[in-house]
Amino acid sequence: MSVIFGYVMDKKVYLAADNRITDAEGKFISDDDIKIEVVNNNTAVVFAGNYGAQSFFMKCYKDMQGYQNWFVNDLASNIYSMCNAIINMDTEWAKLIANSNACFLVAGRTVDRKAKLFAVTLRKKHIDLKPVSMMLFHPNDCDFQTCANILCKNIKQYPDDFSKYTIHEISKISNLVSDSGNVWMFDTKNDESTFVAL
């Protein structure tokens, strides 16, 4: 698993991810994956862990009625439902996903124009959904505390560019993280979202 993180700051919420894909054993596949999916102007999701869960979500959500008008709560709820559906499917690929780890960070604005961040995890057939103000899923070859310290330090030192510095710094200590990445931000004051390459 590579690195993804989210952070709520004042009237903004951020999602960030590196671009590396590796296989289950950590072998390099590519450094050009975009892990953030912008669902609409209100909300986006970033993925880490089992790639099958990400693929299933990407395949399904655009067939769902009204996704263009979802708010962050709607997206988080739909990802929870998708994880629950995977657990209850009786197919080999669904069982593989349900018994692995899949992590989602969902960010955006609520219907009452507040910035919000949710963490959704599917771990060994257990689903967890919770609102958070900051969350980081760390690469498997680094410990959480080291990565969390890097993120917190960069938020303080580089409040406008903390995502870029955090991904770059973690890439120096992890073989599973590229030094490139993407960030999505929703600004509730201006009611607009932005997606950029780092």
C-alpha positions as CSV (number, residue, x, y, z in Angstrom):
1,M,0.0,0.0,0.0
2,S,1.3,3.5,-0.9
3,V,0.5,6.8,0.9
4,I,-2.8,8.7,0.9
5,F,-3.9,11.4,3.3
6,G,-6.6,13.9,4.0
7,Y,-6.9,17.0,6.1
8,V,-9.6,19.6,7.0
9,M,-8.2,23.1,7.6
10,D,-10.4,26.1,8.2
11,K,-12.9,26.2,5.3
12,K,-10.9,23.8,3.1
13,V,-10.5,20.0,2.9
14,Y,-7.7,18.2,1.1
15,L,-7.0,14.8,-0.3
16,A,-3.6,13.7,-1.5
17,A,-1.9,10.6,-2.9
18,D,1.3,9.6,-4.6
19,N,1.2,7.9,-8.1
20,R,2.9,4.6,-7.5
21,I,1.2,1.2,-8.1
22,T,2.7,-2.0,-6.8
23,D,1.5,-5.6,-6.7
24,A,0.5,-7.4,-3.5
25,E,4.2,-8.2,-2.9
26,G,5.3,-4.6,-3.3
27,K,6.8,-5.0,-6.8
28,F,6.8,-1.9,-8.9
29,I,4.1,-1.6,-11.6
30,S,3.8,2.0,-12.5
31,D,4.3,5.6,-11.3
32,D,1.5,7.2,-13.3
33,D,-1.7,6.0,-11.4
34,I,-4.1,8.7,-10.3
35,K,-5.6,7.5,-7.0
36,I,-8.0,10.4,-6.5
37,E,-11.4,10.2,-8.2
38,V,-13.2,13.5,-8.5
39,V,-16.9,12.4,-8.4
40,N,-18.3,15.9,-8.9
41,N,-17.6,19.5,-7.8
42,N,-18.7,18.7,-4.2
43,T,-16.8,15.6,-3.4
44,A,-13.9,13.2,-4.2
45,V,-12.3,10.0,-3.0
46,V,-8.8,8.7,-2.8
47,F,-7.9,5.0,-2.6
48,A,-5.2,2.8,-1.1
49,G,-4.9,-1.0,-0.5
50,N,-6.6,-3.6,-2.6
51,Y,-6.9,-2.3,-6.2
52,G,-9.9,-4.5,-6.8
53,A,-12.0,-2.4,-4.4
54,Q,-11.0,0.8,-6.3
55,S,-11.8,-0.9,-9.7
56,F,-15.2,-2.1,-8.4
57,F,-16.1,1.4,-7.2
58,M,-14.9,3.1,-10.4
59,K,-17.0,0.6,-12.5
60,C,-20.2,1.0,-10.4
61,Y,-20.6,4.6,-9.2
62,K,-21.2,6.3,-12.6
63,D,-24.2,3.9,-13.1
64,M,-25.8,5.1,-9.9
65,Q,-28.5,7.7,-10.3
66,G,-27.8,11.2,-9.1
67,Y,-24.0,10.8,-8.4
68,Q,-23.5,14.1,-10.1
69,N,-25.3,15.8,-7.1
70,W,-23.8,13.8,-4.2
71,F,-22.3,15.6,-1.2
72,V,-19.5,14.1,0.8
73,N,-21.9,12.3,3.2
74,D,-23.6,10.6,0.2
75,L,-20.3,9.4,-1.3
76,A,-19.1,8.0,2.0
77,S,-22.4,6.2,2.5
78,N,-22.3,4.7,-1.0
79,I,-18.7,3.5,-0.5
80,Y,-19.8,1.8,2.8
81,S,-22.7,0.1,0.9
82,M,-20.3,-1.0,-1.8
83,C,-18.0,-2.6,0.7
84,N,-20.9,-4.3,2.4
85,A,-22.0,-5.6,-1.1
86,I,-18.5,-7.0,-1.7
87,I,-18.5,-8.8,1.7
88,N,-21.9,-10.5,0.8
89,M,-20.9,-11.5,-2.8
90,D,-20.2,-15.2,-3.4
91,T,-17.5,-14.8,-6.0
92,E,-13.8,-15.5,-5.8
93,W,-12.7,-11.9,-6.6
94,A,-15.1,-10.5,-4.0
95,K,-13.8,-12.8,-1.3
96,L,-10.3,-11.8,-2.1
97,I,-11.2,-8.1,-1.7
98,A,-13.3,-8.7,1.4
99,N,-10.4,-10.6,3.1
100,S,-7.8,-7.9,2.3
101,N,-7.4,-4.2,3.1
102,A,-9.0,-1.4,1.2
103,C,-8.9,2.2,2.4
104,F,-10.9,5.2,1.2
105,L,-10.7,8.8,2.2
106,V,-13.8,10.8,1.2
107,A,-13.7,14.6,1.2
108,G,-15.8,17.5,0.2
109,R,-18.7,19.6,1.3
110,T,-21.8,18.8,3.1
111,V,-25.2,20.0,2.1
112,D,-24.9,22.8,4.6
113,R,-21.5,23.9,3.0
114,K,-19.1,22.6,5.6
115,A,-15.8,20.9,4.7
116,K,-15.8,17.3,5.8
117,L,-13.5,14.2,5.7
118,F,-14.5,10.6,6.2
119,A,-12.3,7.5,6.5
120,V,-13.8,4.2,5.2
121,T,-11.9,1.0,5.6
122,L,-12.6,-2.6,4.6
123,R,-10.3,-4.9,6.6
124,K,-10.8,-8.7,6.7
125,K,-14.6,-8.4,6.2
126,H,-15.0,-5.6,8.7
127,I,-16.1,-2.1,7.5
128,D,-15.5,1.1,9.4
129,L,-16.8,4.5,8.5
130,K,-16.0,7.5,10.6
131,P,-15.6,11.3,10.3
132,V,-12.1,12.5,10.8
133,S,-10.3,15.9,10.7
134,M,-7.0,14.3,9.6
135,M,-6.1,10.8,8.3
136,L,-3.1,9.2,6.8
137,F,-2.8,5.6,5.5
138,H,0.9,4.9,5.4
139,P,2.9,2.6,3.1
140,N,3.5,-0.9,4.3
141,D,7.3,-0.4,4.4
142,C,7.2,2.6,6.8
143,D,5.7,3.0,10.3
144,F,2.6,5.1,10.8
145,Q,4.2,7.5,13.4
146,T,7.1,8.5,11.1
147,C,4.7,9.3,8.3
148,A,2.3,11.1,10.5
149,N,5.1,13.2,11.9
150,I,6.2,14.1,8.4
151,L,2.6,15.2,7.5
152,C,2.1,17.3,10.7
153,K,5.5,18.9,10.3
154,N,4.7,19.9,6.7
155,I,1.3,21.2,7.6
156,K,3.0,23.6,10.0
157,Q,5.9,24.6,7.8
158,Y,4.2,24.6,4.4
159,P,0.4,25.2,4.9
160,D,-0.2,25.8,1.2
161,D,2.1,23.0,-0.1
162,F,2.1,20.4,2.6
163,S,0.8,17.7,0.3
164,K,3.7,18.1,-2.1
165,Y,6.4,18.1,0.6
166,T,4.8,15.2,2.5
167,I,4.6,12.9,-0.5
168,H,8.2,13.9,-1.6
169,E,9.6,13.3,1.9
170,I,7.8,9.9,2.4
171,S,9.0,8.8,-1.1
172,K,12.6,9.1,0.3
173,I,12.0,6.5,3.0
174,S,9.5,4.2,1.1
175,N,10.0,2.0,-1.9
176,L,6.2,1.9,-2.3
177,V,5.7,5.7,-2.8
178,S,6.5,7.8,-5.8
179,D,7.8,11.4,-5.5
180,S,4.9,12.5,-7.7
181,G,1.3,12.7,-6.8
182,N,-2.0,14.6,-6.9
183,V,-4.1,16.7,-4.6
184,W,-7.7,17.6,-4.6
185,M,-9.0,20.5,-2.5
186,F,-12.5,21.8,-1.8
187,D,-12.8,25.4,-0.6
188,T,-16.2,26.1,1.1
189,K,-15.6,29.8,1.1
190,N,-15.5,30.0,-2.7
191,D,-17.6,26.9,-3.2
192,E,-15.1,25.3,-5.6
193,S,-12.9,22.4,-6.0
194,T,-9.4,22.1,-7.5
195,F,-7.4,19.0,-8.7
196,V,-3.7,19.4,-9.5
197,A,-0.7,17.2,-10.2
198,L,2.2,17.7,-7.7
